Amino acid sequence: MTRPLAQPALQGAVLGLCPRCGAPGLFKGIASFASACPKCGLDYAAFDVGDAAAPFLIFIVGAVVVVGAIWLELSRSPPWWVHVIIWVPLTLGLTLALLRVAKGILLALEYKNDARLGRSE
């Protein structure tokens, strides 16, 4: 059984919207979910997003950073500290930004496909 989403999964994840009603308040921190929707009461704790997004982000962010660092080194040959100044903040920023979006998408898809914890079917 699938359920309709209030908005597309990507849009809801980027904006932090509830998958059921579209109200803001999906996240309480950078990448942690609120306990429930403030408008419709959807229990976000019933969904098990876990660390499923992390392996994909490691590959995506890692590829961007490694390719960028190699390109910069081969084209400009900057001192080592330039790499540190560029790639450390970029890695952290991309990881945190994409982690939030990926977790929001996973929660929306779990809601859509009725995949909750503790279901006895």
C-alpha distances in whole Angstrom, upper triangle without the diagonal:
4,7,10,13,16,18,18,17,21,22,21,22,25,26,24,22,19,16,15,18,20,23,25,26,23,26,29,31,31,28,27,24,25,24,22,22,25,24,21,21,18,19,19,20,17,16,18,19,22,25,22,24,27,28,27,29,32,32,31,34,36,36,37,40,41,42,43,45,47,47,49,51,52,53,55,55,55,56,54,53,52,49,49,49,46,44,43,42,40,38,38,37,34,33,32,31,28,27,26,24,23,22,20,18,17,16,14,12,11,11,8,6,7,10,12,16,17,13,15,12
4,7,9,13,14,14,14,17,19,17,18,22,22,21,19,16,13,12,15,17,20,22,23,20,23,27,28,28,26,25,22,23,23,20,20,23,22,19,19,16,17,17,19,16,15,17,18,21,23,21,22,25,26,25,27,30,30,29,31,34,34,35,37,39,39,40,43,44,45,46,49,50,50,52,53,52,54,51,51,49,46,46,46,43,41,41,39,37,36,35,34,31,30,29,28,26,25,23,21,20,19,17,15,14,14,11,9,9,8,5,5,6,10,12,16,18,15,17,15
4,7,10,12,12,12,16,17,15,17,20,20,19,16,13,10,9,12,14,17,19,20,18,21,24,27,27,24,24,21,21,21,18,17,20,18,15,16,14,16,16,18,16,15,17,18,21,24,22,22,26,27,26,27,30,31,30,32,34,35,35,37,40,40,41,43,45,45,46,49,50,50,52,53,52,54,51,50,49,46,46,45,43,41,40,39,37,35,34,33,31,30,29,27,25,24,22,20,20,19,16,15,14,13,10,9,10,7,5,6,7,11,13,17,18,16,18,17
4,7,8,9,10,14,14,13,15,18,18,17,14,12,9,8,10,11,15,17,19,17,21,24,26,26,24,24,21,21,21,19,17,19,17,15,17,14,17,17,20,18,16,19,19,23,25,23,22,26,28,26,27,30,30,29,31,34,34,34,36,39,39,39,42,44,44,45,48,49,49,50,52,51,52,50,49,48,45,45,44,41,40,39,38,35,34,34,32,30,29,28,26,24,24,22,19,19,18,16,14,15,13,10,10,12,9,6,9,11,14,16,19,22,20,22,21
4,5,7,7,11,11,9,12,14,14,13,10,9,5,6,8,8,12,14,16,14,17,21,23,23,21,20,18,18,19,16,14,17,15,13,15,13,15,15,18,17,15,18,17,21,23,21,20,24,26,24,24,28,28,26,28,31,32,31,34,36,36,36,39,41,41,42,45,46,46,47,49,48,49,47,46,44,42,41,41,38,36,36,34,32,31,30,28,26,26,24,22,21,21,18,16,16,16,12,11,13,11,7,9,11,8,6,10,11,14,16,19,22,20,23,23
4,7,9,11,10,8,12,14,12,12,9,8,6,5,5,5,9,12,14,13,16,20,22,22,21,21,18,18,19,16,13,15,13,12,14,13,16,15,19,18,17,20,19,23,24,23,22,26,28,26,26,29,30,28,29,33,33,32,34,37,37,37,40,42,42,43,46,47,47,48,49,48,49,48,46,44,42,42,41,38,37,36,34,32,32,31,28,27,26,25,22,21,21,19,16,18,17,13,13,15,13,10,12,14,11,10,14,15,17,18,21,24,23,26,26
4,6,8,7,6,10,11,10,11,8,9,7,9,9,7,10,12,14,13,16,20,21,21,20,20,18,19,20,18,15,17,16,15,17,15,18,17,20,20,18,21,19,22,24,22,21,24,26,24,23,27,28,25,26,30,30,29,32,34,34,34,37,39,38,39,42,44,43,44,46,45,46,45,43,41,39,39,38,35,34,34,32,29,29,28,26,24,24,23,20,19,19,17,14,16,16,12,11,14,13,9,11,14,12,11,15,16,18,20,23,26,25,28,28
4,6,5,6,9,10,11,12,10,11,9,11,12,10,13,14,16,14,17,21,22,21,19,20,18,20,21,20,17,20,19,18,20,17,19,18,21,21,18,20,18,21,22,20,18,22,23,21,21,24,24,22,24,27,27,26,29,31,31,31,34,36,35,37,40,41,40,42,43,42,44,42,41,39,37,37,36,33,32,32,30,27,27,26,24,22,22,21,18,17,18,16,12,13,14,11,9,12,12,9,10,13,12,11,14,16,18,19,23,26,25,28,27
4,6,5,6,9,10,10,9,10,7,11,12,11,13,14,15,12,14,18,19,18,16,17,15,17,19,18,16,19,18,18,19,16,17,15,18,18,15,16,14,17,18,16,15,18,20,17,17,21,21,19,21,24,24,24,26,29,29,29,32,34,34,35,38,39,39,40,41,41,42,40,39,37,35,34,34,31,29,29,27,25,24,24,22,19,19,18,16,14,14,12,9,10,10,8,5,8,9,6,7,10,10,9,12,14,15,17,20,23,23,26,26
4,5,5,6,9,10,10,12,10,14,15,12,15,14,15,13,14,18,18,17,15,17,16,18,20,19,18,20,20,20,21,19,20,17,20,20,17,18,15,18,18,16,14,17,19,16,15,19,19,17,18,22,22,21,23,26,26,26,29,31,30,31,34,36,35,36,38,37,39,37,36,34,32,31,30,28,26,26,24,22,21,21,19,16,16,16,13,11,12,11,7,8,10,8,6,10,11,9,10,13,14,13,16,18,18,20,23,26,26,29,29
4,5,5,6,8,8,11,10,13,13,10,12,12,14,12,14,18,18,17,16,18,16,18,20,19,17,19,18,19,20,18,20,18,21,22,19,20,18,21,21,19,17,20,22,19,18,22,23,20,21,24,24,23,25,28,28,28,31,33,32,33,36,37,37,38,39,38,40,38,37,35,33,33,31,29,28,28,25,23,23,22,19,18,18,17,14,13,15,12,9,11,13,9,9,12,13,10,12,16,15,14,18,19,20,22,24,28,27,31,31
4,6,5,6,5,7,7,10,10,7,9,9,10,9,11,15,16,15,14,15,13,14,17,15,13,15,15,15,17,15,16,14,17,18,16,18,15,18,19,18,16,19,22,20,19,23,23,21,22,25,26,25,27,30,30,30,32,35,34,35,38,40,39,40,41,40,41,39,38,36,34,34,32,30,29,28,26,24,24,23,20,19,19,17,14,14,14,11,9,11,11,7,8,11,10,8,11,13,12,12,16,17,18,19,21,25,25,28,28
4,6,5,6,9,9,12,13,10,12,10,11,8,9,13,13,12,11,12,11,13,16,15,14,16,17,17,18,15,16,13,16,17,15,16,13,16,16,15,13,16,18,16,15,19,20,18,18,22,23,22,24,27,27,27,29,32,32,32,35,37,37,37,38,37,38,36,35,33,31,30,29,27,25,25,23,21,20,19,17,15,15,13,11,10,10,7,5,7,8,4,5,9,9,8,10,13,13,13,16,17,17,18,20,24,24,28,28
4,6,8,11,12,15,15,12,13,11,12,10,11,14,14,12,11,14,13,15,18,18,16,18,19,20,20,18,19,17,19,21,18,19,16,18,18,18,15,17,19,17,16,19,20,18,17,21,22,20,22,25,26,25,27,30,30,30,33,35,34,35,36,35,36,34,33,31,29,28,27,25,23,23,21,19,19,18,15,13,14,12,9,9,11,8,5,9,10,8,9,12,12,11,14,16,16,17,20,21,21,22,24,28,28,32,32
4,6,9,11,14,13,10,10,7,9,9,10,13,13,12,13,14,13,14,17,16,14,15,16,17,18,17,18,16,19,21,19,20,18,20,20,20,18,20,23,21,19,23,24,21,21,25,26,24,25,29,29,28,31,33,33,33,36,38,37,38,39,37,39,37,35,33,32,31,29,27,26,26,23,21,22,20,17,16,17,15,12,13,13,10,9,12,12,9,11,14,13,12,15,18,17,18,21,22,22,22,25,28,28,32,33
4,7,9,12,12,9,8,6,6,5,6,10,11,11,10,11,9,10,13,13,11,12,13,15,15,14,15,12,15,17,16,17,15,17,18,18,16,19,22,20,19,22,24,22,21,25,26,25,26,30,30,30,32,35,34,35,37,39,39,39,40,39,40,38,36,34,33,31,30,28,27,26,23,22,22,20,18,17,17,14,12,13,12,9,8,11,10,7,10,12,11,10,14,15,14,16,19,19,20,19,21,25,25,29,30
4,6,9,8,5,5,4,6,5,8,12,14,14,13,13,11,11,13,12,9,11,11,12,13,12,13,12,15,17,15,17,16,19,20,20,18,21,24,22,21,25,26,24,24,28,29,28,30,33,33,33,35,38,37,38,41,43,42,43,44,42,43,41,40,38,36,35,34,32,31,30,27,26,25,24,21,20,20,18,16,16,15,12,11,13,12,9,10,13,11,9,13,14,13,14,17,18,18,18,21,24,24,28,28
4,6,6,5,5,6,7,6,9,12,15,16,15,14,11,10,12,9,6,9,9,9,10,8,10,9,13,14,13,16,15,18,20,20,19,22,25,23,23,26,28,26,26,30,31,30,32,35,36,35,37,40,40,41,43,45,45,46,47,45,46,44,42,41,39,38,37,35,33,32,30,29,28,26,24,23,22,20,18,18,17,14,13,14,13,9,11,12,9,8,12,12,10,12,15,15,16,15,18,21,21,24,25
4,6,6,8,10,11,9,12,15,18,18,16,16,13,13,14,11,9,12,12,10,11,9,11,10,14,13,12,15,14,17,20,19,18,21,24,22,22,26,27,25,26,30,30,30,32,35,35,35,38,40,40,41,43,45,45,46,47,46,47,45,43,42,40,39,38,36,34,33,31,29,29,27,25,24,23,21,19,18,17,15,13,14,12,9,9,11,8,5,9,10,7,8,11,12,13,14,17,20,19,22,23
4,6,8,11,12,11,15,17,20,21,19,18,15,14,14,11,9,12,10,8,9,7,11,11,14,14,13,16,16,20,22,22,21,25,27,26,26,29,31,29,30,33,34,34,36,38,39,39,41,44,44,45,47,49,49,50,51,50,51,48,47,45,43,42,41,39,38,37,35,33,32,31,29,27,27,25,23,22,21,18,17,18,16,13,13,14,11,8,11,11,8,9,12,11,14,14,17,19,18,22,22
4,6,9,11,11,15,17,20,21,20,19,16,15,15,12,9,10,8,7,10,9,12,13,17,17,16,20,19,23,25,24,24,27,30,28,28,31,33,31,32,35,36,35,37,40,40,40,42,45,45,45,48,50,49,50,51,50,51,49,47,46,44,43,42,40,38,38,35,34,33,31,29,28,28,25,23,23,22,19,18,19,18,14,15,17,14,11,14,15,12,12,16,15,18,18,20,23,22,25,25
4,7,9,9,13,16,18,19,18,18,15,14,16,13,9,11,9,9,12,11,14,14,17,18,17,20,19,22,24,23,22,25,28,26,26,29,30,28,29,32,33,32,34,37,37,37,39,42,41,42,45,47,46,47,48,47,48,46,44,43,41,40,38,36,35,35,32,30,30,29,26,25,25,23,20,20,20,17,15,17,16,12,13,16,13,11,14,15,13,13,17,17,19,19,22,25,24,27,28
4,7,8,11,14,16,18,17,17,14,12,14,11,7,8,6,8,10,11,13,13,17,18,18,20,20,23,25,24,23,26,29,28,27,30,32,30,30,33,34,33,35,38,38,38,40,43,42,43,45,47,47,47,49,47,48,46,44,42,41,39,38,36,35,34,31,30,30,28,26,25,25,22,20,21,20,17,16,18,17,13,15,17,15,13,17,18,15,16,20,19,21,20,23,25,25,29,29
4,6,8,11,13,14,15,14,12,11,13,11,8,8,9,11,12,12,14,13,16,18,18,20,19,21,23,23,22,24,27,26,24,28,30,27,27,31,32,31,32,35,36,35,37,40,40,40,43,45,44,44,46,44,44,43,40,39,37,36,34,33,32,31,28,27,27,25,22,22,22,19,17,18,18,14,14,17,15,12,15,17,14,13,17,18,16,18,21,21,22,21,23,26,26,30,31
4,5,7,10,12,12,11,9,7,10,8,6,7,9,11,11,11,12,11,14,16,16,18,17,19,21,21,20,22,26,25,23,26,29,27,26,30,32,30,31,35,36,35,37,40,40,40,42,45,44,44,45,43,44,41,39,38,37,35,33,32,31,30,27,26,26,23,21,22,21,18,16,18,17,13,14,16,14,11,14,16,13,13,17,17,16,18,21,20,21,20,21,24,25,28,30
4,7,9,11,10,9,6,6,9,8,7,9,11,12,11,10,10,8,11,13,12,14,13,15,17,18,17,19,22,21,20,23,26,24,24,27,29,28,29,32,33,33,35,37,38,38,40,43,43,43,44,42,42,40,38,37,35,34,32,31,30,28,26,25,24,22,20,20,19,16,15,15,14,10,11,13,10,8,11,12,10,10,14,14,13,15,18,17,17,16,18,21,22,26,27
4,6,7,7,6,4,5,9,10,9,11,14,15,14,13,12,10,12,15,14,15,13,14,16,17,16,17,21,20,19,22,24,23,22,25,27,26,27,30,32,31,32,35,36,36,38,41,41,41,41,39,39,37,35,34,32,30,29,28,27,25,23,22,22,19,17,18,16,13,13,14,12,8,10,12,10,8,12,13,11,13,16,16,15,18,20,20,19,18,19,22,24,27,29
4,7,8,6,5,5,8,10,11,11,15,16,15,15,14,11,12,16,16,16,15,16,17,19,18,19,23,23,21,23,26,25,24,27,29,28,28,32,33,32,34,37,38,37,39,42,42,42,42,40,40,37,35,34,33,31,30,29,28,25,23,23,22,19,18,19,18,14,14,16,14,11,14,15,13,12,16,16,14,16,19,19,18,21,24,23,22,20,21,23,25,29,31
4,6,5,7,8,11,13,14,15,18,20,18,18,17,14,15,18,17,17,15,15,16,18,17,17,21,21,19,21,24,23,21,24,27,25,25,28,30,29,30,34,34,34,36,39,39,38,39,36,36,34,31,31,29,27,26,25,24,22,19,20,19,16,15,16,15,11,12,14,12,9,13,14,12,12,16,17,15,17,20,20,20,23,25,25,23,22,22,25,27,31,33
4,6,9,11,14,16,17,18,21,22,21,20,19,16,16,20,18,17,15,15,15,17,14,14,18,18,15,18,21,19,17,20,23,22,22,25,27,26,27,30,31,30,32,35,35,35,35,33,33,30,28,27,26,24,23,22,20,18,16,16,15,12,11,12,11,7,8,11,9,7,10,12,11,11,15,16,15,17,20,20,21,23,25,25,24,23,23,26,28,32,34
4,7,10,13,15,16,18,20,21,20,18,17,13,14,17,15,14,11,11,11,13,11,12,15,15,13,16,19,18,16,19,22,21,21,24,26,26,27,30,31,31,33,35,36,36,36,34,34,31,29,29,27,25,24,23,21,19,17,17,16,13,12,13,10,7,8,9,7,5,8,9,7,9,12,12,12,14,17,17,18,20,22,22,20,19,20,23,25,29,30
4,7,9,12,13,15,18,19,17,16,14,10,11,14,12,12,10,10,11,14,13,13,17,18,16,18,21,21,20,22,25,25,25,28,30,29,30,33,34,34,36,39,39,39,39,37,37,34,33,32,30,28,28,27,25,23,21,21,19,16,16,16,14,11,12,13,10,8,11,12,9,10,13,13,11,14,17,16,17,20,21,21,19,17,17,21,23,26,28
4,6,8,10,12,15,15,13,12,10,7,8,11,10,11,10,11,13,15,14,16,19,19,18,21,23,23,22,25,27,27,28,30,32,32,33,36,37,37,39,42,42,42,42,41,41,38,36,35,33,31,31,30,28,26,24,24,22,20,19,19,17,14,14,15,12,9,12,12,9,9,12,12,9,12,15,14,14,17,19,18,17,15,15,18,20,24,26
4,6,7,9,12,13,11,10,9,7,8,12,12,13,13,14,16,18,18,19,23,23,22,25,27,26,26,29,31,30,31,34,36,35,36,39,40,40,42,45,45,45,45,43,43,41,39,38,36,34,33,32,31,29,27,27,25,23,22,22,20,17,17,18,15,12,15,16,12,11,15,15,12,14,17,16,15,18,20,19,18,16,16,19,21,25,27
4,7,9,12,12,9,9,6,6,6,9,11,12,13,14,17,19,19,21,25,25,24,27,29,29,29,31,34,33,34,37,38,38,39,42,43,43,45,48,48,48,48,47,46,44,42,41,39,37,37,36,34,32,30,30,28,26,25,25,23,20,20,21,18,16,17,18,14,14,17,16,13,15,18,16,15,18,20,18,17,14,14,16,18,22,24
4,6,9,8,5,5,4,5,7,9,11,14,15,16,20,21,21,23,26,26,26,28,31,30,30,33,35,34,35,38,40,40,41,44,45,45,47,49,50,50,50,48,49,46,44,43,41,39,39,38,36,34,32,32,30,28,27,27,25,22,22,22,20,17,18,19,15,14,16,16,12,13,17,15,13,16,18,16,16,14,15,17,18,21,23
4,5,6,5,5,7,7,10,12,13,16,16,19,21,22,22,24,27,27,26,29,31,30,30,33,35,34,36,39,40,39,41,44,44,45,47,49,49,49,50,48,49,46,45,43,42,40,39,38,36,34,32,32,31,28,27,26,25,22,21,22,20,17,17,19,16,13,16,16,13,13,16,15,13,16,18,17,17,16,17,19,20,23,25
4,6,6,8,10,11,14,15,16,19,20,22,25,25,25,27,31,30,29,32,34,33,33,36,38,37,38,41,42,41,43,46,46,46,49,51,51,51,52,50,50,48,46,45,43,41,40,39,38,36,33,33,33,30,28,28,27,24,23,24,22,19,20,21,19,16,19,20,16,16,20,19,16,19,22,20,21,19,21,23,23,27,28
4,6,8,11,13,16,17,18,21,21,24,27,27,27,29,32,31,31,34,36,34,34,38,39,38,39,43,44,43,45,48,48,48,51,53,52,53,54,52,52,50,48,47,45,44,42,41,40,38,36,35,35,32,30,30,29,26,25,26,24,21,21,23,20,17,20,21,17,16,20,19,16,18,21,20,21,20,22,24,24,27,28
4,6,9,11,14,15,16,19,20,23,26,26,26,29,32,31,31,34,36,34,35,38,39,39,40,43,44,44,46,48,49,49,52,54,54,54,55,53,54,52,50,48,47,45,44,42,41,40,37,36,36,33,32,31,30,27,26,26,25,21,21,23,20,17,19,19,16,15,18,17,14,16,18,17,18,17,19,21,20,23,25
4,6,9,11,12,14,17,18,21,24,25,25,27,30,30,30,33,35,34,34,37,39,38,40,43,44,43,45,48,49,49,51,53,54,54,55,53,53,51,49,48,46,44,43,42,40,39,36,36,35,32,31,31,29,26,26,26,24,21,21,22,19,17,19,19,15,15,18,16,13,16,18,16,17,15,17,18,18,21,23
4,6,9,9,10,14,15,18,21,21,22,25,27,27,27,30,32,31,32,34,36,36,37,40,41,41,43,46,46,47,49,51,51,52,52,51,51,49,47,46,44,43,42,40,39,37,35,34,33,31,29,29,27,25,24,23,21,19,19,19,16,14,16,15,12,12,14,13,10,13,15,12,14,12,14,15,15,19,20
4,5,6,8,11,13,15,19,19,20,23,26,26,26,29,31,30,31,33,35,35,36,39,40,41,42,45,46,46,48,50,51,51,52,50,50,48,46,45,43,41,41,40,38,36,34,33,32,29,29,28,26,24,23,23,20,18,19,19,15,14,16,15,11,12,15,12,10,14,15,13,13,10,11,13,14,17,19
4,5,6,9,10,12,15,16,17,19,22,22,22,25,27,26,27,30,31,31,33,35,37,37,38,41,42,42,44,47,47,48,48,46,47,44,42,42,39,38,37,36,34,32,30,30,28,26,25,24,22,20,20,19,17,14,15,15,12,11,13,12,8,10,12,10,9,13,14,12,12,9,10,13,14,18,20
4,5,7,9,11,14,15,17,19,22,22,22,25,27,27,27,30,32,32,33,36,37,38,39,41,43,43,45,47,48,48,48,47,47,44,43,42,40,38,38,37,34,32,31,31,29,26,26,25,23,21,21,21,18,16,17,17,13,13,15,13,10,13,14,12,11,15,16,14,12,9,9,11,13,17,19
4,7,10,11,15,16,18,20,22,23,24,26,28,28,29,31,33,34,35,37,39,39,41,43,44,45,47,49,50,50,50,49,49,46,45,45,42,40,40,39,37,35,34,33,31,29,28,27,25,23,23,22,19,18,19,18,14,14,15,13,10,12,13,10,10,13,13,10,9,6,5,8,9,13,15
4,6,9,12,12,14,17,19,19,20,23,24,24,25,28,30,30,31,34,35,36,37,39,41,42,43,45,46,47,47,46,46,43,42,42,39,38,38,36,34,32,31,30,28,26,26,24,22,20,21,19,16,15,16,14,11,11,12,9,7,9,10,7,8,11,11,9,7,5,6,9,11,14,16
4,5,9,9,12,14,16,17,18,20,22,22,23,25,27,28,29,31,33,34,35,37,39,40,41,43,44,45,45,44,44,41,40,40,37,35,36,34,32,30,29,28,26,24,24,23,20,19,20,18,15,15,15,13,10,12,12,9,8,11,11,8,10,13,13,12,8,7,6,10,12,15,17
4,6,6,8,11,13,13,14,16,18,19,20,22,24,24,26,28,29,30,32,34,35,36,38,39,41,41,41,40,41,38,37,36,33,32,32,31,28,27,26,25,22,21,21,19,16,16,16,14,11,11,12,9,6,9,9,6,6,10,10,8,11,13,13,13,10,10,10,14,15,19,20
4,6,8,9,11,13,14,15,18,18,19,21,23,24,25,26,29,29,30,32,34,35,36,38,40,40,40,39,39,36,35,35,32,30,31,30,27,25,25,24,21,20,20,19,16,15,17,15,11,12,14,11,8,11,12,9,10,13,14,12,14,17,17,16,13,12,11,15,17,20,22
4,5,5,8,10,10,11,14,15,16,17,19,21,21,23,25,26,27,29,31,32,33,35,36,37,37,36,36,32,32,32,29,27,28,27,24,22,22,21,18,17,18,16,13,13,15,13,9,11,13,10,8,12,13,10,12,15,15,14,17,19,19,19,16,16,15,18,20,23,25
4,6,7,8,9,11,13,14,15,17,18,20,21,22,24,26,27,28,30,31,33,34,36,37,37,36,36,33,33,33,29,28,29,27,24,23,23,22,19,18,19,17,14,14,15,13,10,12,12,9,8,11,11,8,11,14,13,12,15,17,16,17,14,15,15,18,20,23,23
4,6,6,6,9,10,11,12,14,16,17,18,20,21,22,24,26,27,28,30,32,33,34,34,33,34,31,30,30,26,25,26,24,21,20,20,18,16,15,16,13,10,11,12,9,7,9,9,6,6,10,9,8,11,13,13,13,16,18,18,19,16,17,18,21,22,26,26
4,5,5,6,9,10,10,12,14,15,16,17,20,21,22,23,25,26,27,29,31,32,31,31,31,28,27,27,24,23,24,22,19,18,18,16,13,13,14,12,9,10,12,9,7,10,11,9,9,13,13,12,14,17,17,17,20,21,21,22,20,20,20,23,25,28,29
4,5,5,7,9,10,10,12,14,15,16,18,20,21,22,24,26,26,28,30,31,31,30,31,28,28,27,24,23,25,23,19,19,19,18,14,15,16,14,11,13,15,12,10,14,14,11,12,16,15,13,16,19,18,18,22,23,22,24,21,22,22,25,26,29,30
4,5,5,6,9,10,11,12,14,15,17,18,20,21,23,24,26,27,28,30,30,30,31,28,28,27,24,23,24,22,19,19,19,17,14,15,16,12,10,13,13,10,10,13,12,9,11,14,13,12,16,17,16,17,21,21,21,23,20,22,22,26,27,30,30
4,5,5,6,8,10,10,12,13,15,16,18,19,21,22,24,25,26,28,28,27,28,25,25,24,21,20,21,19,15,15,16,13,10,11,12,9,7,10,10,7,7,11,11,8,11,14,13,13,16,18,18,19,22,23,23,25,22,23,24,28,29,32,32
4,6,6,6,8,10,10,11,14,15,16,17,19,21,22,24,25,26,26,25,26,23,23,22,19,18,20,18,14,14,15,13,10,11,13,10,8,11,13,10,10,14,14,12,14,17,17,16,19,21,21,22,25,26,26,27,25,26,26,29,31,34,34
4,6,5,6,9,10,10,12,14,15,16,18,20,21,22,24,25,25,25,26,23,24,23,19,20,21,19,15,16,17,15,12,14,15,12,11,14,15,12,12,16,16,13,16,19,18,17,21,22,21,23,26,26,26,28,26,27,28,31,32,35,35
4,5,5,6,9,10,11,12,14,16,17,18,20,21,22,24,24,24,25,23,24,22,19,19,20,17,14,15,16,13,10,13,13,9,9,13,12,10,11,14,13,12,15,17,16,17,20,21,20,22,25,25,26,28,26,27,28,32,33,36,36
4,5,5,6,8,10,10,12,14,15,16,18,20,21,22,22,22,22,20,20,19,15,16,16,14,11,11,12,9,7,9,10,7,7,10,11,9,10,14,14,13,15,18,17,18,21,22,22,24,27,27,28,30,28,29,30,33,34,38,38
4,6,5,6,8,10,10,12,14,15,16,18,20,21,20,20,21,18,19,18,14,15,16,14,10,11,13,11,8,11,12,10,9,13,14,12,13,17,17,16,18,21,21,21,24,25,25,27,29,30,30,32,30,31,31,35,36,39,39
4,6,5,6,8,10,11,12,14,15,16,18,20,20,20,21,19,20,19,15,16,18,15,12,14,15,12,10,14,15,12,12,16,16,14,16,19,18,17,20,22,21,22,25,26,26,27,30,30,31,33,31,32,33,37,38,40,41
4,6,5,6,8,10,11,12,14,15,16,18,18,18,20,18,19,17,14,15,16,12,10,12,13,10,9,12,12,10,11,15,14,13,15,18,17,17,20,22,21,22,25,26,26,28,31,31,31,34,32,33,34,38,39,42,42
4,6,5,6,8,10,10,12,14,15,16,16,16,17,15,15,13,10,11,12,9,7,9,11,8,7,11,12,10,11,14,15,14,16,19,19,19,21,23,23,24,27,28,28,30,33,33,34,36,34,35,36,39,40,44,44
4,5,5,6,8,10,10,12,14,15,15,15,16,14,16,14,11,12,14,12,9,11,14,11,10,14,15,13,14,18,18,17,19,22,22,21,24,26,26,26,29,31,30,32,35,35,36,38,36,37,37,41,42,45,45
4,6,5,6,9,10,11,12,14,14,15,17,16,17,15,12,15,16,13,11,14,16,13,12,16,17,15,16,19,19,18,20,23,23,22,25,27,26,27,30,31,31,33,36,36,36,39,37,38,39,42,43,46,46
4,5,5,6,9,10,10,12,12,13,15,14,15,12,10,12,13,10,8,12,13,11,11,15,15,13,15,19,18,18,20,23,22,22,25,27,27,28,31,32,32,34,36,36,37,40,38,39,40,44,45,48,48
4,5,5,6,9,10,10,10,10,12,11,12,10,7,10,11,9,7,11,13,11,11,15,16,15,16,20,20,20,22,25,25,24,27,29,29,30,33,34,34,36,39,39,40,42,40,41,41,45,46,49,50
4,5,5,6,8,10,10,11,13,12,14,13,10,13,15,13,11,14,17,15,15,18,19,18,19,23,23,22,24,27,27,27,30,32,31,32,35,36,36,38,40,41,41,43,41,43,43,47,48,51,51
4,5,5,6,8,9,11,14,14,16,13,11,15,16,13,12,16,18,15,16,20,20,18,21,24,23,23,25,28,27,27,30,32,31,33,36,37,36,39,41,41,42,44,42,44,45,48,49,52,52
4,6,5,6,7,8,11,11,13,10,8,12,13,10,11,14,16,14,15,19,19,18,21,23,23,23,26,28,28,28,31,33,33,34,37,38,38,40,42,42,43,46,44,45,46,49,51,54,54
4,6,6,4,6,9,9,12,10,8,12,14,12,12,15,17,16,17,20,21,21,22,25,26,26,28,30,30,30,33,35,35,36,39,40,40,42,45,45,46,48,46,47,47,51,52,55,56
4,6,6,9,12,13,15,13,12,16,17,15,15,19,21,19,20,23,24,23,25,28,28,28,30,33,32,32,35,37,37,38,41,42,41,43,46,46,47,49,47,49,49,53,54,57,57
4,6,9,12,14,16,13,13,17,17,15,16,19,21,19,21,24,24,23,26,28,28,28,31,33,32,33,36,37,37,38,41,42,42,44,47,46,47,50,48,50,50,54,55,58,58
4,6,9,12,13,11,11,15,15,14,15,18,20,19,20,23,24,23,26,28,28,28,31,33,33,34,37,38,38,40,42,43,43,45,48,48,49,51,50,51,51,55,56,59,60
4,7,9,11,10,10,13,14,14,15,18,20,19,20,23,24,24,26,28,29,29,31,34,34,34,37,39,39,40,43,44,44,46,48,49,50,52,50,51,51,55,56,59,60
4,6,8,6,8,11,11,11,13,15,17,17,18,21,22,22,24,27,27,28,30,32,33,33,36,38,38,39,42,43,44,45,48,48,49,51,49,50,50,54,56,59,59
4,6,6,7,9,11,12,13,15,17,18,19,21,22,23,25,27,28,29,30,33,34,34,36,38,39,40,43,44,45,46,48,49,50,52,50,50,50,54,56,59,60
4,5,5,7,9,10,11,12,15,16,16,18,20,21,22,24,26,27,28,30,32,32,34,36,37,38,40,42,42,44,46,47,48,49,47,47,47,51,53,56,57
4,5,5,6,9,10,10,13,14,15,17,18,20,21,23,24,26,27,29,30,31,33,35,36,37,39,41,41,43,45,46,47,49,46,47,47,50,52,55,56
4,5,5,6,8,10,12,12,14,16,17,18,20,22,23,24,26,28,29,30,32,34,34,36,38,39,40,42,44,45,46,48,46,46,46,50,52,55,56
4,6,5,6,8,10,10,11,14,15,16,17,20,21,22,23,26,26,27,29,31,32,33,35,37,37,39,41,42,43,45,43,43,43,47,49,52,53
4,5,6,6,8,10,10,12,14,15,16,18,20,21,22,24,26,26,28,30,31,32,34,36,37,38,40,41,42,44,42,42,42,45,47,50,51
4,6,6,7,9,11,12,13,15,16,18,19,20,22,24,25,26,28,30,31,32,34,35,37,38,40,41,42,44,42,42,42,46,48,51,52
4,6,6,6,9,11,11,12,14,16,17,18,20,22,23,24,26,27,28,30,32,33,34,36,38,39,40,42,40,40,41,44,46,49,50
4,6,5,6,9,10,10,12,14,15,16,18,20,21,21,23,25,26,27,30,31,32,33,35,36,38,39,37,38,38,42,43,46,47
4,5,5,6,9,10,11,12,14,15,16,19,20,21,22,25,26,27,29,30,31,33,35,36,37,38,36,36,36,40,42,45,46
4,5,5,6,8,10,11,12,14,15,17,18,20,21,23,24,25,27,29,30,31,33,35,36,37,35,35,36,39,41,44,46
4,6,5,6,8,10,10,12,14,16,16,17,20,21,22,24,26,27,28,30,31,33,34,35,34,34,35,38,40,43,44
4,6,5,6,9,10,11,12,14,15,16,18,20,21,22,24,26,26,28,30,31,32,34,31,32,32,36,37,41,42
4,6,5,6,9,10,10,12,14,15,16,18,20,21,23,24,26,27,29,30,31,32,30,30,31,34,36,39,41
4,5,5,6,8,10,11,13,14,16,17,18,20,22,23,24,26,27,29,30,32,30,30,31,34,36,39,41
4,6,5,6,8,10,11,12,14,15,16,18,20,21,22,24,26,27,28,30,28,29,29,33,34,38,39
4,6,5,6,9,10,10,12,14,15,16,18,20,21,22,24,25,26,28,26,26,26,30,32,35,36
4,6,5,6,9,10,11,12,14,15,17,19,20,21,23,24,26,27,25,25,25,29,31,34,35
4,6,6,7,9,10,11,13,15,16,17,19,20,22,23,25,26,25,25,26,30,31,35,36
4,5,5,6,8,10,10,12,14,15,16,18,20,21,22,24,22,23,24,28,29,33,33
4,5,5,6,8,10,10,12,14,15,16,18,20,21,22,20,21,21,25,26,30,31
4,6,5,6,9,10,11,12,14,15,17,18,20,21,20,20,21,24,26,29,30
4,6,5,6,9,10,11,12,14,15,16,18,20,19,20,21,25,26,29,30
4,5,5,6,9,10,11,12,14,15,16,18,17,18,19,23,24,27,27
4,5,5,6,9,10,10,12,14,15,16,14,15,16,20,21,24,25
4,5,5,6,9,10,11,12,14,15,14,15,17,20,21,25,25
4,5,5,6,9,10,10,12,14,13,15,17,21,21,24,24
4,5,5,6,9,10,11,12,10,12,14,18,18,21,21
4,5,5,6,9,10,10,9,10,12,16,16,19,20
4,5,5,6,9,10,10,11,14,18,17,21,21
4,5,5,6,8,8,11,14,17,16,19,19
4,5,5,6,5,7,10,13,13,16,16
4,6,5,6,7,11,14,13,16,16
4,6,8,10,14,17,15,18,17
4,6,9,12,15,13,15,14
4,6,10,12,9,12,11
4,7,9,8,11,11
4,6,6,10,11
4,6,9,11
4,6,9
4,6
4
